[in-house]
Amino acid sequence: FKNNAPTTSAEAAEVILSAVKKKQWRILVGDDAKAIDEWVRSAPENAYNIHYNGEKREN
């Protein structure tokens, strides 16, 4: 994992410390965290549905 991680621990620490200094309450480290956050916010009712693939459904 260490050799394949897109964000180094040093980079993650910088993001976290910078956000803490700015008193941000949501800290997302890496593109994957940002994508997951966006995905969950787009359909929170489906966030824990293991069959949900991110597509919005028509009612």
C-alpha positions as CSV (number, residue, x, y, z in Angstrom):
1,F,0.0,0.0,0.0
2,K,2.7,2.4,1.0
3,N,4.3,2.4,-2.5
4,N,0.9,2.7,-4.3
5,A,-0.7,5.4,-2.2
6,P,-1.6,8.5,-4.3
7,T,-1.1,10.8,-1.3
8,T,2.0,10.5,0.9
9,S,1.7,10.6,4.7
10,A,3.6,14.0,4.6
11,E,1.1,15.4,2.1
12,A,-1.8,14.1,4.1
13,A,-0.4,15.7,7.3
14,E,0.0,19.0,5.5
15,V,-3.7,18.9,4.3
16,I,-4.9,18.0,7.8
17,L,-2.8,20.5,9.7
18,S,-3.7,23.3,7.2
19,A,-7.4,22.6,7.6
20,V,-7.2,22.4,11.4
21,K,-5.5,25.8,11.5
22,K,-8.3,27.2,9.3
23,K,-10.8,25.6,11.7
24,Q,-12.4,23.6,8.9
25,W,-14.7,20.8,10.2
26,R,-14.6,18.6,7.2
27,I,-11.1,17.5,6.0
28,L,-10.9,15.4,2.9
29,V,-7.5,14.0,2.0
30,G,-7.0,12.9,-1.6
31,D,-9.1,12.7,-4.7
32,D,-10.8,9.5,-3.6
33,A,-12.0,11.0,-0.4
34,K,-13.4,14.0,-2.3
35,A,-15.1,11.7,-4.8
36,I,-16.7,9.5,-2.1
37,D,-17.9,12.6,-0.2
38,E,-19.5,14.0,-3.4
39,W,-21.1,10.6,-4.1
40,V,-22.6,10.2,-0.7
41,R,-23.9,13.8,-0.6
42,S,-25.5,13.3,-4.0
43,A,-27.7,10.4,-2.6
44,P,-27.3,10.1,1.1
45,E,-30.2,7.7,1.4
46,N,-28.2,5.2,-0.7
47,A,-24.9,5.7,1.0
48,Y,-25.0,2.4,2.8
49,N,-26.8,0.4,0.2
50,I,-24.3,-2.2,-1.1
51,H,-26.1,-2.4,-4.4
52,Y,-26.0,1.3,-5.1
53,N,-23.6,2.2,-8.0
54,G,-23.9,6.0,-7.9
55,E,-26.6,6.4,-10.6
56,K,-29.6,8.5,-9.7
57,R,-32.9,6.8,-10.2
58,E,-36.1,8.4,-11.6
59,N,-39.1,8.1,-9.1
